[in-house]
Amino acid sequence: MAQMHEVDFHIYGEDLQFVEVELDPGEAAVAEAGTLMYMEDGIEMETIFGDGSEKKSGFLGSLLGAGKRLLTGESLFTTVFLNRGGGKRKVAFAAPYPGKIIPVNLSKLGGELIAQKDSFLAAAKGVSLGIAFQKKLGTGLFGGEGFIMQRLQGDGLAFIHAGGTLHERTLGPGEMLRVDTGCIVAFQPTVDYDIQMVSGIKTAFFGGEGLFFATLRGPGKVWLQSLPFSRLAGRILSAARPGGARDEGSVLGGVGLGSLLGNDE
């Protein structure tokens, strides 16, 4: 495992947040392409394949590292911000949509965290970004986060983003929590993650919560979000369609019960 860079930071804002990272001379941070807000003079940026957590052996090694990110739905590239100045310099990264930025110290979580594939924002250079395959077929096929999730490894700081309001919870051994699949942000690898089908035909088809929900069983920490971006985007698209703002949430989609009965009021 590569040597982690220890960085100081400050998170600004309430709902539309950004994180300002302070780098000592020679320190670096790595971030998703397109998340930069500003950087002070003396910081140099370089776009690289993969996450830059370790030295790759030539172009093939770099390509394999970048391929892991492509599998999780991220860009092939990340950007490294290195302080080459003589004193402390600051660089800031902005959240992509309303929500909360979560600072995670991987050294206090056993050196590993499983996260949804679009939640990573930035990290101290040296944090490794990999992939985590869901072992159970049902989880892979029907989980809101898909068959492949992100695996963050190391002993440094990482910043992940949650939509809406953040809820952090620690589950005891055997304690179970049922969660909407899209509301999961991250969890420790000690947490068992599975998918269950909603019981009852009427509940499944007309309840508006989808056919499946996730079960998280402790021990370990989990982070949940109140507003997944997919839910926000779905509401916007629904409202943009004529009559789409009514009778949302059921399997009938834009064809609401009122429309079926010929009543538009």
N, C-alpha and C positions, 0 to 999 in steps of 0.2 A: 504494500500500500504506500502511495506517495506521501511525502511530508505535506501536511495541511498548513495553509496560511491562516494565521489568527488575525481576524479583522474586527474592528469596532463598527457599530452601525447605529442608525436612528431611523425609526419609522414615523413618517409624517402623514397627517390626514386621518379622517374617520372612515369614510366609505370609498373614496377615490384615493387610495394610498400610494405612496412611493417610499422606497427604502434608500437611505443615503449611507453608503459604506465608506469608512475612512481607512485608507491604505497607508502603511508605513513604507519608506523607500524599499523597493524590491518586492513588496507584496503585490498580489494580484487577485482579481475576482473573475469568475466566469459567469456569463449570463446568456439567456436565450437571445437570438438575433431579433432585433426590433424592440427590445425592452428599455434601451438606454433613454434616460431623461436628460442628464447633463453630466459633464465631467470637467474637473479643474485642469488648469495648465500643468503639464508634467506627466500626465497619464497618457500612455500610448495604448491603442486598441489594435488587436489583430484577430481576424476571423480564421478559425481553424476547423478541421474535420473533428467530429466527436466532441468530447468534453475537456480534453487537455489534462486529464487527471494523471496521466503517466506518459512517458516517452514511447512513441510507437516506433516499430522497426520498419521504416520506409513507408512508401505510399500504400502498400497492401495492408499494413497494420493500421494505418490511419483510416483507410476505407472500411475496415472491419469495425473499428470503433464507431465510425459514423453510421454504419449500417444498423447498429443497435438502436440509435436514436430514430432512424427512419422507421423501424418496426413499431415504435411507440407513437408514431404519428407526428414526431417533431421534425424540425429542420435538420438537414445533414450537418449544418454548421452551428457552432457556438462562437461567442466573442470573448476574448480574454482582455482584461483591462489591467495593465501593469503600471505601477508607479515607478517611473524612472527619475523623478525629481529628487531634490535634496531634503525635502521635509514631507510631512503628512499631506496627502491629497485626497479629495473626495470624488466619488462617482455615485450617481443615483440611477435607480431602476424603477419604472412605473408599472403598476398593475394593469392588466389588459382590459378589465371591466370592474364594475363596482363590487367591493368585497373587502377582505382582510388579507394582509400579508403576514405570514406566520414564520417567525424565526425558529429554526429547529437546530439544536445542538446535537449532532449525531453521536458524540462521545457519551452523552447521557442516555442514549436510547439503544445502547449495545452496538453502535456503529452501523446501523442499517434501518431504512425506512421504506415501506412500500407506499407509493403514491399514484393517484390517477395520472394518466399520461400527459395531460396538458397543464398540470399544476406547478411544475418547476419554473421558478423565476430567475434566481441567481444563487451563487454559492461562492465560498472561499475556494481559490484554486487548489485542486487536489481532491475535492469531493468527486467521486466516481458516479456517473450516470449510466445505469445499465437497464436491463429489462427483467421483468419478473413474470414468468408464465404461470397462469392459473392452472393448477393440477387437475381440477375437477371439470369434466366436460360441461356440466350444467352451468357452472360459474362462467366458463369461457364463452358459451353460446348466448347466455341470457343476461349476464351481468352488465350493468350500465357502463362499466369501465372496460368491458371487452375482455378478450383472452389474454392480452398483454398489458401489463402495467409497468410503471417506472420503479427501478430499484436504486435508491440513493445510498451510497456506502462511503465510509470514512470516519474521521473523528473531528470534522470541522463544522462550520456553520453553513446551513442551507436555508434558502427562503422559498417557501411555497405559497401559492395564492388560493384562497377560497372565495367563492361567490356569496354575496349577501352577508349574513351573520355567521360567525364561526362558533362552533361548540366543541370543546375538548372534553373528553371523558375517559376515565380509567376504568377498565373492566376487570373485575376480580376473576380468579380461576373458575371456569365453568359458567360465568355470567354471560347471558346472551342479550343482544340488542338487535331488533329488526329495524332495518333502515331502507328507505327508498334508494335504489341502486345509484342514482345520479348524485345523491347527497354525500357520498363518501369522498373525502379528500385524501386521507392517508391513514395508515395504521402500522403498528409494529409487526414484524414478521411472526411474533408469538401469537398473534390474534388469528383465529381460524375464520376464514372468509368463505361463505357458501351462498347459494341462491336457492330460494324456495318459491314455489308457485302459490299465488293467492288462492285460498280455498273459497269455493262457491262460485257458480257460473255468473250470477248477477253481479257479485262483487268484482269478479275478474273483468267482465266486459263493460260494466256501467259505473264502476266505482271511481274511475278517473285516475287511479293510481298505477295503472299498468298491470300486466299479468304476473310479474315477478317482483320480489323484494329480496334484499340481502340480509343475511344473518351474520353477525359478528359475535364471536365467542371468545372470551378472555382466557388467559390474562393478557393485559397489555393496553396501551393507549390508542385511542382512535380520535380522528379529527373529522368533523362533519360540517357541511355547508348548507345554509338555508335556501340558497338560490343557485343551483347549477346553471352554467351558461346555456346548456341545451334547453333548459326549461324557459329561461328568459328569451332565447331566440325563438322558441316555439310559440310563446305568447305574442311576440311581436309579429311573427308571420301570420298567426291566426287572426290578429286584430286587423292586419293589412288587407285580408280578404273580405269581400262584401259579405256581411252577416257572420263573419268568422269570430267575432268577439262574444257570441252567445253560445250557450250549450257546450262549453269547452270541457275537455277532460274525458269524454267517453269514447268508446270504440267507434262511435258514429262520426267522430271527427267534426268537420265543418257542417255536416248534415245534422242539425239539431232536431230535437223532438218537435219544437215549434214549427220548423220548416216542414217536417213530415206531416203535421196536422194542418198545414196551410195557414198557420197563424204567425204573422211576422211581428206582432206587437210584443 
